[in-house]
Amino acid sequence: MSNQHDNHSLPPKTCTIERLVTVPADVEKVLSGQKTATRRNGRYADIGEIMDLQGHKFVVEKVYSQSLGELTDEHAKQEGFETVEEYKESILSYHPGMPWLPQMRVWVHEFRPVSD
């Protein structure tokens, strides 16, 4: 997986956009503007796809692969956390026993609110 930014070069989705952001605290962060991206083990959305959270629409602008070792505090801020360490602790709390491996690749889905 490499950084890819168009749907034609992306592999098939492994899940649906409805499952992209489901944790209530994360939904609140998206709605308040604190969270503008989510990282998942699979690809959940295509570029241009619309995510609906509690009646608010968000468009997926970028979808690309990234290793956990590439994460910076700026990436953590996209996720609604101050630091990579805070983000890591949160992820590991959802997935007990999961190792945090720098070489593990995840799919980044960046989104923004749809303006009326």
Buried (B, 14 or more C-beta within 10 A) or exposed (E): EEEBEEBEEBEEBEBEBEEBBEEEEBBBBBBEEBBBBBBBEEBBBBBEBEBEBEEEEBBBBBBBBBEBEBBEEEBBBBBBBEEBEBBBEBBEEEEEEEEBEEEEBBBBBBBEBEEE
